[in-house]
């Protein structure tokens, strides 16, 4: 058994789950996931890099950082799924998403590049 990393847990998992399902609404969650790469590409096509790099207000991620975070999440969840499928007792580590977004400097990247990377994660 692994020791949880301090600060890397969902404090209210049921509330988080309900929030995610509320965002999906009546749509099939698997279809939403399948459409995400195209949706991100559309957003990047419709908005300038300046707009996508603009912080809505202090302390919140820019749209470009959100796209980078989604790309990180696709990679991490793909890895976790492989661990679960291939190992008897896998260790699933958490991440500190704010540290990742800052350290990977997502806001300095070209929006189209992050969007394209997201699309490749599911390949």
C-alpha positions as CSV (number, residue, x, y, z in Angstrom):
1,X,0.0,0.0,0.0
2,X,1.3,3.5,-0.8
3,X,1.2,6.5,1.4
4,X,-0.9,9.3,-0.2
5,X,1.0,12.4,-1.2
6,X,0.1,15.4,1.0
7,X,-2.3,17.7,-0.7
8,X,-2.9,15.4,-3.6
9,X,-6.3,14.0,-3.1
10,X,-9.9,14.9,-3.9
11,X,-11.3,16.0,-0.6
12,X,-14.9,15.5,-1.7
13,X,-14.8,12.8,-4.3
14,X,-18.6,12.6,-4.6
15,X,-19.0,16.3,-5.1
16,X,-16.2,16.3,-7.8
17,X,-17.9,13.4,-9.6
18,X,-21.3,15.2,-9.5
19,X,-19.6,18.4,-10.9
20,X,-18.1,16.4,-13.8
21,X,-21.3,14.7,-14.7
22,X,-23.2,18.1,-14.5
23,X,-20.7,19.5,-17.0
24,X,-21.4,16.6,-19.4
25,X,-25.1,17.0,-18.9
26,X,-27.2,14.6,-21.1
27,X,-24.3,13.8,-23.4
28,X,-22.6,10.5,-23.5
29,X,-19.3,10.9,-21.5
30,X,-17.4,8.7,-23.9
31,X,-18.6,10.8,-26.9
32,X,-17.5,14.0,-25.0
33,X,-14.1,12.5,-24.5
34,X,-13.9,11.5,-28.2
35,X,-14.8,15.0,-29.3
36,X,-12.5,16.9,-27.0
37,X,-9.5,17.1,-29.4
38,X,-11.7,18.5,-32.1
39,X,-13.3,21.0,-29.7
40,X,-9.9,22.2,-28.5
41,X,-8.7,22.6,-32.1
42,X,-11.8,24.7,-32.9
43,X,-11.2,26.9,-29.9
44,X,-7.6,27.4,-30.9
45,X,-8.6,28.2,-34.5
46,X,-11.3,30.7,-33.4
47,X,-9.2,32.7,-30.9
48,X,-5.8,34.5,-31.2
49,X,-2.8,33.3,-29.2
50,X,-3.1,36.6,-27.2
51,X,-6.6,35.8,-26.1
52,X,-5.7,32.2,-25.2
53,X,-2.7,33.5,-23.1
54,X,-4.8,36.1,-21.2
55,X,-5.5,35.3,-17.6
56,X,-9.2,35.9,-16.9
57,X,-8.3,37.2,-13.4
58,X,-5.4,36.7,-11.0
59,X,-5.0,33.2,-9.7
60,X,-6.9,31.5,-12.6
61,X,-5.3,29.7,-15.5
62,X,-5.4,31.1,-19.0
63,X,-7.2,29.1,-21.7
64,X,-3.8,28.1,-23.0
65,X,-2.9,26.7,-19.6
66,X,-6.2,24.8,-19.4
67,X,-5.4,23.2,-22.8
68,X,-1.9,22.3,-21.5
69,X,-3.4,20.8,-18.3
70,X,-5.9,18.7,-20.4
71,X,-3.0,17.4,-22.4
72,X,-1.0,16.5,-19.2
73,X,-4.2,14.8,-17.9
74,X,-4.6,12.7,-21.0
75,X,-1.0,11.5,-20.7
76,X,-1.3,10.8,-17.0
77,X,-4.6,9.0,-17.2
78,X,-3.4,6.9,-20.2
79,X,-0.4,5.9,-18.1
80,X,-2.6,5.1,-15.1
81,X,-4.9,3.0,-17.2
82,X,-2.0,1.0,-18.5
83,X,-0.8,0.4,-14.9
84,X,-4.2,-0.8,-13.8
85,X,-4.5,-3.1,-16.8
86,X,-1.0,-4.5,-16.6
87,X,-0.1,-4.7,-12.9
88,X,-1.7,-6.6,-10.0
89,X,-1.2,-3.9,-7.4
90,X,-0.2,-0.7,-9.2
91,X,0.9,2.4,-7.3
92,X,-1.1,5.4,-8.6
93,X,0.6,8.7,-7.8
94,X,-1.2,12.0,-7.7
95,X,0.0,15.2,-9.3
96,X,0.0,18.8,-8.2
97,X,-1.6,20.3,-11.3
98,X,-0.7,23.9,-10.5
99,X,3.0,23.0,-10.2
100,X,2.8,21.1,-13.5
101,X,1.2,24.0,-15.4
102,X,3.8,26.4,-14.0
103,X,6.8,24.2,-14.4
104,X,5.9,23.1,-18.0
105,X,5.2,26.7,-18.9
106,X,2.1,26.0,-20.8
107,X,1.3,29.6,-21.3
108,X,4.5,30.2,-23.2
109,X,3.7,27.5,-25.8
110,X,1.9,28.0,-29.0
111,X,-1.8,27.2,-28.5
112,X,-1.9,25.1,-31.7
113,X,1.0,23.0,-30.5
114,X,-0.7,22.2,-27.2
115,X,-4.0,21.4,-29.0
116,X,-2.1,19.1,-31.4
117,X,-0.3,17.4,-28.6
118,X,-3.7,16.7,-26.9
119,X,-4.9,15.0,-30.1
120,X,-1.9,12.8,-30.2
121,X,-2.3,11.5,-26.7
122,X,-5.3,9.3,-27.6
123,X,-3.6,7.8,-30.6
